[in-house]
Amino acid sequence: MADGDFRSMDPGELVKVFADLPYPEKRKVWIEISDLTEEEFDARMAWQKARRGNVPGVGDEAPAFALDVLDPEKGRTGERVSLEALRGKPVALIFGSYT
């Protein structure tokens, strides 16, 4: 695909095309469509590779953690809930930004 073609693609199509690309081509696309320099991109990829050893795999037991309980306006209530307190109950974890 010629330079610049990725920016005009439908996001769904971009994901399909991107999945089949070898890493050097993926790197080129990421640099093309992002605001990162090549050096920043390479540093970020090195950081992500280094931290993979600390990330639980699918089916691994989740590490212990506690989170603040929020009120409907997304303010902290002063309460906390721990994963351990929910043992035996269905728990869904959604990671993302809702700002």
N, C-alpha and C positions, 0 to 999 in steps of 0.2 A: 504494500500500500504506500502511496506517495506521501511525503511529509505534508502535514497539515490536514490530511483526510480524516484523521481520528477525531479532531475537534468538531466536525460537522456530523458525526455519526449519531444515530439514536443510541441512548445509553444501553438499552437491552441488546442491541446488535453489537455494540462495542464489547460488552461482557463476553458474548459468544466468540467473537473473533479473538479477543485478548486471551481467552482460556487456551486456545490452541497454539499460541505463539511460544517459541523457545525463549528462555530467559533473556538473552541479549536483545531480542526484539521487544520484549515486554519492558525492559529497562529503557530502551529508546522511546517507546510510547509514553511511559510515565514521565520521563523528562520533558517530552514534547508537550504534554497536556497539563503539566503542573507548573508551579512557580518556583520549583526547586532547581538549584544548579546541579550539575553532575556530581560535584563533590558533596553537596548536602544530601542528595539521593543516596550515594554510596555509603555515607556515614549513617544514614537512617537505616539502610538495609543491614549494615554490619551490627548496629545496635539491636535490631529485631532478631537477627540470627543468634546473637549472644544471649538474649533473654529467653529464647525458646526452651532452653534447658530447665527453666524455672516454671514453665507453664504446664498445668496438668493436662493430660491427654484425655481423649474421649473415653469415658468409663472409669476414669480415676476418681478417687474420693476427693471432693472439693476441700481446699484448705479452710481452716476455721477463720471466720470473720464476723464482724458485727457492723450493722449499718444504722444510721439515724432514721427514725420514723418521721415522716414529713406530714404536715397538715395539708388541707386541700389547696392552700395558696403556696405550697412548696417551701414553707418555713419549717424549721426544726422544732419538734415538740419537746425535746429533752429526753424522749424515750429512745431506746436502742433495741434492736432485735438481732439475735445471733443465729447463725446457721445451725448451731448445735441445738438451740431451743426448738427448731423446726424439724428435728430428726424424726423420720417416720411419716412426715406429712409431705404431700406434693409441693414442690418448690420450683418456680420458674424464675430464672435470672435473665433479665434483659439488660444488655449493655449498650449504651448509646447516650447521645446527648439530646435532651428534650428542651432546649433553651429557645 
